[in-house]
Amino acid sequence: MACINIILINLFLFCSLAKQYENEIPSDNYSIYFKVKNSGSTVTGNFKGLNLKYEFNKNKLNTSFFEGSLDVASIKTGIEMRNRHLKKGEYFDALYYPKILLKTTKIESVSDDNYKITCNLTIKGISKTIILPAKINYSGNWLLLSSQFELNRLDFGLGSPSIVMSKNVIVFIDIKLSKNEK
């Protein structure tokens, strides 16, 4: 019985510590959106529900990290019928894969506030290593991160090859984080 109590206490402590660094970022503090060509026009959409664990110190990049998730069901493109379609199995399959996950594996300084962030991106259960060019700087009590990069949607099983929809998706990230949070 004492062994079970010790296991339960350790499990509780582990869960408490794991939660300690996880923050749901207020939606006013970030913008994560994408653009893709479809039928001759550009479709823009965004995601909400950003949860993020992070620690960033430009002088200690070897211990700095970002680890986060987005709620797939939060996708908005301005057309509700398209939103529902993108949540289905052919695209994001939100029922079985409710989160988009990103976890850094390496952060390198390129110049002053410019960084190369190597990370694992998981969409629809498919993980790929990607490199994000990012600008990270401080403004008052805020840590500001911005990035723009391109993904091949087919690499993540998002739809199928199409003559009307581009395989390339441009992703834009702008996040404002408190320097005091970790």
Secondary structure, 3 states (H helix, E strand, C coil): CHHHHHHHHHHHHHHHHHHHCEEECCHHHEEEEEEEEECCEEEEEEEEEEEEEEECCCCCCCCCEEEEEEEEEEEECCCHHHHHHHHCCCCCCCCCCCEEEEEEEEEEEEECCEEEEEEEEEECCEEEEEEEEEEEEEECCEEEEEEEEEEEHHHHCCCCCCCCECCEEEEEEEEEEECCCC
